[in-house]
Amino acid sequence: MPSRTVTVGSASGLHARPAALFVAAAAKQPVKVTIRTGEKRAVPARSMLSVLSLGAKCGTEVILEADGDGADTALDELADLLARDLDADG
């Protein structure tokens, strides 16, 4: 299963606006994507509550995983999004 490890770049971490932007982008992908921190259980990237429950702060490494046609492209797009400071964009 393809995966990407990325460091959260948003100053507020995966909270509020950055989480909403990430979840919206994940929902548009043609494959189901999961996200996790460390050894925690992976959660659906399309679920706002699940993403917020990770408590990922700025600098936290998260692992994105997906399977199926388009998985690599979806993971690249989402990893690029997470690496940016989404608090500053906008």
HUQUI-V272930 format. One record per residue. PHI is phi in whole degrees, 0 to 359 (NA if undefined). OMEGA is omega in whole degrees, -180 to 180 (none if undefined). Layout:
phi=PHI omega=OMEGA
phi=PHI omega=OMEGA
//
This chain:
phi=NA omega=179
phi=296 omega=177
phi=214 omega=175
phi=222 omega=172
phi=254 omega=-176
phi=220 omega=177
phi=265 omega=-180
phi=296 omega=-175
phi=263 omega=-177
phi=290 omega=-178
phi=303 omega=-180
phi=268 omega=-178
phi=73 omega=178
phi=270 omega=-178
phi=222 omega=174
phi=51 omega=-174
phi=301 omega=179
phi=302 omega=179
phi=294 omega=180
phi=297 omega=179
phi=295 omega=179
phi=295 omega=-179
phi=298 omega=178
phi=298 omega=179
phi=293 omega=179
phi=295 omega=-179
phi=294 omega=-179
phi=277 omega=-176
phi=285 omega=-179
phi=282 omega=-180
phi=233 omega=175
phi=281 omega=-178
phi=244 omega=174
phi=245 omega=179
phi=223 omega=177
phi=209 omega=174
phi=242 omega=178
phi=52 omega=-179
phi=264 omega=179
phi=293 omega=178
phi=295 omega=177
phi=291 omega=179
phi=237 omega=180
phi=295 omega=180
phi=289 omega=-180
phi=275 omega=-176
phi=255 omega=-179
phi=302 omega=-179
phi=298 omega=180
phi=294 omega=180
phi=295 omega=179
phi=297 omega=-178
phi=294 omega=179
phi=292 omega=-179
phi=64 omega=-177
phi=287 omega=180
phi=261 omega=176
phi=304 omega=-180
phi=93 omega=178
phi=288 omega=174
phi=275 omega=176
phi=239 omega=179
phi=245 omega=176
phi=259 omega=178
phi=223 omega=177
phi=205 omega=179
phi=217 omega=178
phi=114 omega=180
phi=298 omega=179
phi=91 omega=-177
phi=299 omega=-178
phi=298 omega=179
phi=296 omega=179
phi=298 omega=-180
phi=295 omega=178
phi=299 omega=-179
phi=297 omega=-178
phi=289 omega=178
phi=296 omega=177
phi=299 omega=180
phi=296 omega=-178
phi=295 omega=-177
phi=288 omega=-179
phi=278 omega=173
phi=275 omega=-177
phi=289 omega=175
phi=288 omega=-179
phi=277 omega=178
phi=288 omega=173
phi=132 omega=none
//
